[in-house]
Amino acid sequence: MMNFKINFHIFLTFVLPSLLFLTVIPSGYAQESENSQQKSIFWSHVHFGGGLGLSVGSGYSNIMVAPSAIYEVNDYFSTGLGAQYSYVSSRDYFNSHLYGLSLIELFNPIPEAQISVELEQLRVNNTYTQFNPEIKDNFWNTALFLGAGYRADNVTVGIRYNVLYKEANNVYSQGWMPFVRVYF
């Protein structure tokens, strides 16, 4: 009987934990492998892009940076987020800083066509330097762009319209805007 107790003790202290260890570790690796595979599947559907702009003239400058990322849900639909910063200056007239975020929805009914909806919220900080003292005009501007474009691979060229456009806001000079959209 003593021999059985010693063997049972060895079984409880060495064999059973070893068996548990050997069964838990591979399943842990399998779960880790599944998680990393799910992560890689997710990231394979994420595309980065955005826009850069530079316009310089006699006493005028406009610098814009607008990175964005979209998640390709399927061949027809993508959704994403964007950020924007713009600096506009006209010497002896005004300076403007615009920054904010946007939500982007893209629909491709056929591979060559893209319909877009973009909701943009910008903080606008205008300083009119032509007056003494300077006048500051700070406000939030919301834009809702509906657009359509021709798509070739990862580049789309088209036009969009801001359905919330207000001329008095001094943000955009008109409601219609051409665009070039690139995602990698």
C-alpha positions, -999 to 999 in steps of 0.1 A, spaced: 0 0 0 29 23 7 41 19 -28 8 30 -42 8 61 -20 43 70 -32 33 65 -68 1 84 -63 20 112 -46 45 113 -76 15 113 -99 -1 143 -81 31 163 -78 48 157 -111 28 138 -137 -6 156 -134 9 191 -134 31 181 -164 1 168 -183 -19 200 -175 10 222 -185 14 203 -218 -23 206 -226 -27 243 -215 4 257 -232 -4 245 -268 -40 258 -264 -25 291 -252 -3 292 -283 -33 283 -304 -53 312 -289 -24 336 -294 -20 324 -329 -57 330 -335 -55 364 -320 -25 374 -341 -42 360 -372 -74 380 -364 -52 411 -358 -35 406 -391 -68 401 -409 -81 433 -393 -50 453 -403 -51 439 -439 -84 458 -443 -71 491 -430 -58 516 -455 -41 549 -448 -41 580 -469 -52 616 -467 -42 649 -483 -14 675 -482 -18 709 -496 4 739 -501 -5 771 -519 18 801 -518 14 834 -536 22 871 -532 14 876 -495 -8 845 -493 -2 811 -480 -23 780 -473 -8 749 -457 -30 718 -451 -24 684 -436 -52 658 -435 -43 622 -427 -70 596 -427 -76 559 -423 -104 537 -435 -114 501 -428 -126 482 -459 -156 463 -446 -161 445 -480 -156 453 -517 -184 478 -516 -182 497 -483 -155 514 -463 -156 535 -431 -130 556 -414 -117 586 -396 -97 616 -406 -80 646 -390 -72 680 -405 -51 710 -398 -49 741 -420 -31 774 -417 -42 802 -440 -27 836 -441 -32 867 -462 -7 894 -454 -21 925 -437 -56 909 -439 -61 877 -418 -46 845 -403 -66 814 -398 -61 781 -380 -85 752 -387 -83 718 -370 -107 690 -364 -119 655 -372 -141 638 -398 -160 606 -402 -157 591 -437 -181 566 -454 -172 553 -489 -195 532 -511 -183 516 -544 -213 503 -563 -189 493 -591 -151 492 -589 -148 524 -610 -173 546 -591 -172 558 -555 -199 577 -536 -188 593 -504 -203 609 -473 -180 629 -449 -191 646 -417 -165 671 -407 -162 691 -374 -136 719 -375 -125 744 -349 -119 777 -367 -97 804 -352 -97 835 -374 -77 867 -367 -84 897 -389 -52 917 -388 -65 945 -411 -82 962 -381 -66 979 -351 -71 963 -327 -72 929 -344 -106 911 -344 -107 875 -334 -135 852 -346 -134 816 -331 -162 791 -338 -170 755 -346 -180 746 -382 -198 715 -392 -197 703 -428 -215 674 -445 -199 665 -478 -217 643 -504 -194 633 -532 -189 612 -562 -158 602 -581 -140 580 -606 -119 553 -589 -88 536 -604 -71 512 -579 -64 533 -547 -69 567 -563 -103 585 -566 -109 618 -584 -142 635 -580 -163 664 -567 -181 668 -534 -207 693 -521 -211 706 -486 -249 705 -479 -244 726 -448 -224 753 -466 -229 789 -453 -211 817 -470 -210 837 -438 -188 812 -420 -156 822 -438 -144 786 -439 -150 774 -475 -153 798 -504 -181 777 -520 -201 746 -514 -186 726 -544 -151 712 -541 -130 689 -563 -110 662 -545 -83 636 -551 -84 608 -525 -55 582 -522 -54 552 -498 -26 527 -495 
